Amino acid sequence: MTMVNAKERLTEGELALLTFWDACRKGRPMPERTDFTPEDLFPWMGYLHLLKPIDDGADFQYMVFTTRTLLGQDQDMSRKRVSEWPDKRADFARQLYRTVMTHRHPVYSLIPERFERDMVLYSRVCLPLGKDGRITHIMSHLTPQDDADVDPIFPTVISF
C-alpha cells in the first residue's frame, strides 16, 4: 500500500464527502449507516456505490450501484457481488474494498479503466460504515477525471 498524502489529491466534492463522513462519526472510528439519510447524500448521488461485506470481506455485495459513470452504463451490478464482474475489474475492486476492511479508514485510489475502446480515469474515495469497530457497509464515491495521463495511485489510506 502506497503511503502518499491522498488527501491532497481529493477533488472538492470528494473532500466535502470525506468531511461529511468525518462529522457523522462523532469521534467514533466510523459512522453507522443510520447516522445519515439518503437525502443527506444528495450532492454525491449518482456517483456512489453502497456495498455490504460478505464473509468478512471475502466478497462484497453492491446494495446500490452508481449509474452516472461509464462503469454503470455497461451493466447494473445492484444486488450482485463484486465477484460477479465479468472482467478484471473484480480483482481491483476486491483489493480496494479489502484495504478498507483491513485498515478501517477511508481509502483513496486513482486508476484508469478500459471502457469499450477508451481508457477512463476514476478517483475513488471509499468510506467505512459500521458499529463497534465492525464494518457493515462501504460507501464508495467515483469521480471521473479529465487527465488520463497521470500515474495511478493504488489503494491508499487517507490520513487525518
C-alpha positions in Angstrom: 0.0 0.0 0.0 1.3 3.4 -1.0 1.8 6.0 1.7 1.2 9.2 -0.2 -0.9 12.1 1.2 -4.1 11.1 -0.6 -6.0 14.0 1.0 -4.1 16.4 -1.2 -5.4 14.7 -4.4 -9.1 14.9 -3.4 -11.5 16.9 -5.6 -13.7 19.5 -3.9 -16.6 17.0 -4.0 -14.5 14.2 -2.6 -13.2 16.4 0.2 -16.8 17.5 1.0 -17.9 13.8 1.3 -14.9 13.0 3.5 -15.8 16.0 5.7 -19.4 14.9 5.9 -18.3 11.3 6.8 -16.0 12.7 9.5 -18.7 14.8 11.0 -21.1 11.8 11.1 -18.7 9.6 13.0 -18.9 12.0 16.0 -15.5 10.9 17.4 -16.0 7.2 16.7 -13.8 5.2 14.3 -16.6 5.4 11.7 -20.2 6.5 11.4 -23.0 4.0 11.3 -25.2 3.6 8.3 -28.1 5.1 10.3 -26.2 8.3 11.1 -27.4 9.9 7.8 -30.3 9.7 5.4 -30.2 9.1 1.7 -31.2 12.8 1.3 -28.0 13.8 3.2 -26.1 12.2 0.3 -27.8 14.2 -2.4 -24.7 16.2 -3.5 -23.0 12.9 -4.3 -25.9 10.8 -5.7 -25.3 9.0 -8.9 -21.6 8.6 -8.1 -21.9 6.4 -5.0 -21.8 2.6 -4.5 -23.0 1.2 -1.2 -21.5 -2.2 -0.6 -22.0 -4.8 2.1 -19.1 -7.0 3.1 -19.7 -10.8 2.7 -17.8 -13.2 4.9 -15.5 -10.5 6.5 -14.5 -9.2 3.1 -14.1 -12.3 1.1 -16.5 -10.7 -1.3 -18.8 -7.6 -1.4 -22.4 -7.1 -2.5 -23.4 -3.9 -4.2 -26.5 -2.7 -2.3 -26.6 0.4 -4.5 -24.6 0.7 -7.8 -23.8 4.0 -9.4 -25.3 4.6 -12.8 -23.9 8.1 -13.8 -20.5 6.9 -14.7 -19.4 4.8 -17.6 -18.9 1.9 -15.2 -22.7 1.9 -14.6 -23.6 2.2 -18.2 -22.2 -1.1 -19.3 -24.1 -3.1 -16.6 -26.0 -2.7 -13.4 -24.4 -4.6 -10.5 -27.0 -3.6 -7.9 -27.6 -6.6 -5.6 -24.8 -8.5 -7.2 -21.4 -9.4 -5.8 -18.1 -7.9 -6.9 -17.0 -11.5 -7.8 -19.7 -11.4 -10.5 -17.9 -8.8 -12.6 -17.3 -10.5 -15.9 -13.8 -9.0 -16.3 -10.7 -8.0 -14.3 -12.4 -5.1 -12.6 -13.4 -7.6 -9.9 -9.8 -8.0 -8.9 -9.2 -4.3 -8.4 -12.5 -3.8 -6.6 -11.8 -6.6 -4.2 -8.3 -5.2 -3.5 -9.8 -1.7 -2.9 -12.6 -2.8 -0.6 -10.3 -5.2 1.3 -8.0 -2.3 2.0 -10.9 -0.5 3.7 -11.7 -3.7 5.7 -8.1 -4.1 6.8 -7.4 -0.5 7.8 -10.9 0.6 8.9 -10.2 4.1 7.5 -11.1 6.0 4.3 -9.2 4.8 1.3 -8.3 6.7 -2.0 -7.4 5.3 -5.4 -6.8 6.8 -8.8 -6.9 4.1 -11.5 -7.5 4.1 -15.3 -10.0 1.6 -16.5 -10.9 0.4 -20.0 -14.4 1.2 -21.2 -15.0 -0.2 -24.6 -12.1 1.3 -26.6 -11.2 4.2 -24.3 -9.3 4.5 -21.0 -11.2 6.3 -18.3 -9.6 7.6 -15.2 -11.6 7.4 -11.9 -10.6 8.5 -8.5 -12.4 6.7 -5.7 -12.9 7.5 -2.0 -14.1 4.5 0.0 -15.6 5.2 3.4 -16.2 2.5 6.0 -19.5 2.5 7.9 -20.1 0.3 10.9 -20.6 -0.1 14.6 -18.3 -1.2 17.4 -15.3 -1.3 15.1 -17.0 -3.8 12.7 -17.6 -2.6 9.1 -21.2 -3.2 8.0 -21.0 -1.2 4.7 -18.6 0.6 2.5 -19.6 3.8 0.7 -17.5 4.2 -2.5 -17.6 7.5 -4.4 -16.3 7.6 -8.0 -15.2 10.7 -9.7 -14.3 10.7 -13.4 -11.1 12.6 -14.1 -10.1 14.5 -17.2 -6.4 13.8 -17.2 -5.8 10.2 -18.2 -2.0 10.7 -18.3 -1.4 10.8 -14.5 0.3 8.0 -12.6 -2.1 5.6 -10.9 -2.5 5.7 -7.2 -3.3 2.3 -5.8 -5.4 1.9 -2.6 -4.1 4.4 -0.1 -5.3 5.2 3.4 -6.4 8.8 3.8 -4.7 10.2 6.9 -6.4 12.8 9.1 
